[in-house]
Amino acid sequence: MNKKLIAVAVVAGLALPMVSAHAVEVADKKLEVYGKLHLSLSQNDQLGTVNDNWLLESNASRLGFKGQIPLDAGLTGTYKFESEIAVEEGTTTFAGRNTYLGLKGSFGEVRLGRHDSPLKMAQGKFDQFGDTAGDLKNAGDEDGENRNLNSITYLGKFADVGVNVQLIPGEGDGTTGGQGIADTTSIAVSYNAGPLYVAVAHDSYDDTAGAAEASLIRLVATYKVGDMQFGLLSQSGVEAPDAVAAKEDWLGLSFNMKMGSKNKLKAQYITVKDSATTALEGTQLSVGFDHKVGKKGTVYAMYNTITEENATTQKENTTISAGYILKF
């Protein structure tokens, strides 16, 4: 018995330095393991359908690895691998979120791989209900909330002004897709100083030969007054060359108010109208209440309703949710 205990102790003693050495090596490379688990229980009511139900959902839960490695000439190599996890089902989409290899210096940073478009990032802190039923991307079809593959993304900041540019090669043969380095582009310019944030962004999509070039433009502004933030979003266009897509005009308002150090009241309203012959008009209304549980935890309750109607169609989907978010 004693000999076995001694043997175990010796093996453990030999292993600990190896673990410590590995930890030091990882620390030098500034590896960070991070994640967010977000689950909600929702009751859905869809007008005129039999789809009324209860849902336990994972909302963009994720596990990521990122880091920075010092290089020569003042340059830094950056990397990120982020995977989405369906916690309620136990399945994973490996590297399905932002995943890239980057190079950073005094010029800014260039990232190669899968990355959010500058137009998507331009929303800043406007959206109060991201990754829930009230996410702004659910308000219409031409939402512009894209995470693009095969992208070359530049992120630059000059004092209070940010400049983000993304180029996406068509990688086609001239018939089924473009052949240029910038068949699809996304450009955003932002100003962020004190309580004011303003951004304008433009996407141009031309990745199918013979298709009319589609484009989308977005304007966002948020302003903080004491414990309150007000937001405005306006966008117009079509986000992909699609013969059946109709141009959409969006107008959105958002609001949040901190109530002490742990509570927040939120609201958001978005209207969408398309340019089809029988114009479809939609509205999204969301209200919610967040409560912080420590630095890394949040519990919330929210109500969201989306309506769409024209001369021949009327749809309404209402969701009441309670959720729990834990970051690590």
N, C-alpha and C positions, 0 to 999 in steps of 0.2 A: 504493500500500500504506500509506504513512505517513498520507495524508489519511484513509483508512478507519479507521486506528487512532485518529487524533485525533477523528474523528466518534464512534466508539464510546465513547471516554473522555469526551467532552462529554455524550453521552446518559446514561452511567452517573453522571456527576457531578450531572446534573439530577435523576435518579431517586432517588439516595440520600437527599437531604433530604426528598423526598416519603414515602419508606418510613419514615424516622426520625420524621417528623411523625405518620404514621399509628400508629406504635408508641407514641408518647407519648399520643395520644388514647385508644388502647385501654388503656394502663396506667392512665390517670386513671379509666376506667370499671371498673377491676379485673376485666377479662376474664381468665378462666382456661380454658385448653384442657387437658383431661385425658383419661385413658383407662386401660383395663386389657385386656390380651390374655391369654386363658386357653384353652389347648388341652390335651387329654388323649388318650391312646391307651389304649383299654379292651378287655378280653376279657370278653364276656358269656356267661353260661350260664343258660338258662331251663329249669327242670325240666319235662319232658314236652312240649317244643316243638322245632321245628327252627330256632329263632331264635338258636342259638349263633353268635356272630360276633365280629369285631374291628371297633372303631369309632374313627375319628379325629374328635373332636368339639370344637367351640368352645362354651365354657361361659359364657354371659352376658358375652362380650367386649363392650366398649362404648367409645364415643367421646362425650365430653360437652363442653359449653360452659356456663359459669356465671359470674356476676358480681354486683357490687353497685354501685349508683349513688346517691350522696348526693342527697337531696331537701331540701325545706324542713322547718322545725320539728323537726329532729332525726330525721327519718325517712330510711329507706334503701330504695330499690327493689332487689329481688332478682329474678334470673331463672335459669333452667336449662333446657337442652335436652340430653337424653341419649338416644342411639340405640344399639341393640344390633346387633352385627356378627357374622355367621356367617363367621369368618375362613377356615375350611376350604372354604367355598363361594363366598366373595367377595360375599355379599349383605348388605343392610342393612335394618333396620326403623327408619325415621327417626322420632325422637321416641317410640319405643316404650317407653321407660323413664320415670323421673320427669322430667316436663316441666311447668314452671309459671311463673307470674308472681307475685311476692311483694311484701309490704310489711312492713318490720321497724322496730320502735321499742322503747321501754322496756316496752311491753306484751307483747312477744314477736314472733312473726312469723305472718302469714297468707299462705297459698299457694293459688293458684287454678289448677287444671289436673289433670294426672295425677300421682298421688302414692301412695306406700306407705301402707297403713292404719296407724293407731296400734297396732292389735293386732299387726300384722306387726312393726313397729319395736320393740315391747315385748320381743321375744326377746333384745334386747341382744346379748351375746356368747355366748349359750348354744350356738348351732349351730356346731359345729366343722367342718362339711363343706358349707357353703353353696356353691351353684352346682356341685355334683358329684352323682354318683349317691347319695351319702350325705346330701344335703340333707334336712332334716327334713320338707319338704313332700312327699317321696316315701313317707313312712311310712304315710299314710292318705289318705282322700278329703276329709275335712272338716278341712283343714290350716290355714285362716285366713291363708295367705300371699298376700294380695291387694294388687295395685297398682290403685287405683281411678280410673276416668275421671270427668270432670265433678265433681270433688271440691273442697270448701272445707275446707282443713286449717289448724288453729291449733296452733302449737308454742310452749309457754311453759316457762320454768324459773324457779323461785323457790328460791334457795339450793340445797339438795340434792334438791329435789322437782321433777320434771318433769310437766307436764300437757299432753297432746296430744288434740285433738278433731278429728274429721272428719265433715262433713255431706255427703251426696250427694243432690241433688234427683232425684226419680224421673223427671222430664221426660216423664211419660206423659199419657194421656188419661183416667185413672181406670179403665180397663178392662184395658189391656195394661201399665200401669205406674202408680205413684203420682204424685200431683201436688204433694206437699209439698216443702219445702226440705230436710227431713231424713228422707226415706223410708228411707234407710240411714244408720246412724251407727256410728262407731267411736271409743271413748274409752279412754285409757290414763293411768294415774298411776304414776310410778316414783320410786324413792329410790335415789340413787347417791352413796355417801360411803365413802371409803377402800376397803377390800377387798370391801365388800358392795354388791350391786345387787339390787333387788327391784322387780318391776312386776306390776300387775294390769290386765287389759284386757278390754273387753266390746264385741262387735259385735252390732248388731241389724239384721236384713235384712227389709224389708217393701216390696219394690218391685213386687209383682204383686198386683193387686186380687183379693180373695177367697182369697188364700193365707194359711195360718197363719204368723204371724210367727216367723221362725227367729232363733236367737241362738247366740253362741259366746263362751265366757269362757276366758281364759288367765291363768295365774299362772306367773311365771318368777323364779328366783333364781340368782345366781352369787356365788361367794365365792372370793377368792384367798388362798392360804396359801403364802408364799415364792414358789417358781417354779411352783406348781401352781394350777389353777383347777378348781373343782367347780361343776357346774350342775344345776339341777332345773327341769323343765317339766311343768306339768299343765294340761290343757285339756279342755273338754267342750262338746258342742253340735253344731249343724248350721249351716253357713255360708251357706245360701241356701234360700229357700222352694221346696222341691222335694218333690213328693208321694212320690217313691221314695227319698229320702235317709233314712238311718238315723242317729240320734244316735251320735256316737263319743266315747269316753273315752280320752284320751291320758295317758301317763306317760313322761317321758323323763329320762335321766341323761346328762351329758356331762363330759368330763375332758380337760385338757391339761396337759402338763408341759414347761417349757423345759429344754433340755439344752445349757447354754452359751448363747452369744449368737446362734447360727445355727440350732439344731435344736429341733424340737418334736415330742413324741409326743402323739397325740390318740386319743380313743375316744368313742363315743356309742352309746346303746342306747335305743330307743323301743318301747313296746308300745301297740297300738291295739285296742280292742274295740268293736264296734258293737252297736246295740240291735235288730237285725233278729231275726225269729222264729228263724232259724237263724243264731245269732250268729257273725260272722266275726272271728277274732282274728289280729292281725298283729304281727310284730316286725321291727325294723330294727336291724342291728348293723353298726357301721362302726369301723374302726381305720385309722390312717394315720400317716405320718411326713413332716414338712416340713423342708426345708433351705433357708435363705436364701442367695441368691447376690447379694450386695451389698444395697443398701437397697431396690431396686425389683424384684428378681427372687426367685422361689421355685420350687423343684422339689419334687415330692412323689410318694409312692407310697401307695396306699390299697386297702383291701379292704372291700367292702360286700355285705351279703346281706339280702334282704327276703323274708319268708315270710308266707303267708296261708293259714289253714285253718279249716274248720268240718266238720260231719258229712259233707259231700258234696264238699268242694273242698280241694285242697292245691296251693299254688303256691310256687315258690321261684325267685328271681332273684339270681344271684351275679355281682358285677363286680369285676374286678381292674384298677386303673388306675395309669398313670404320667402326671403332668401337669407343665406349665410355665406359670407366671404372670409376666407382666411389666407393671408399672404405669408410667405416664408422666404 
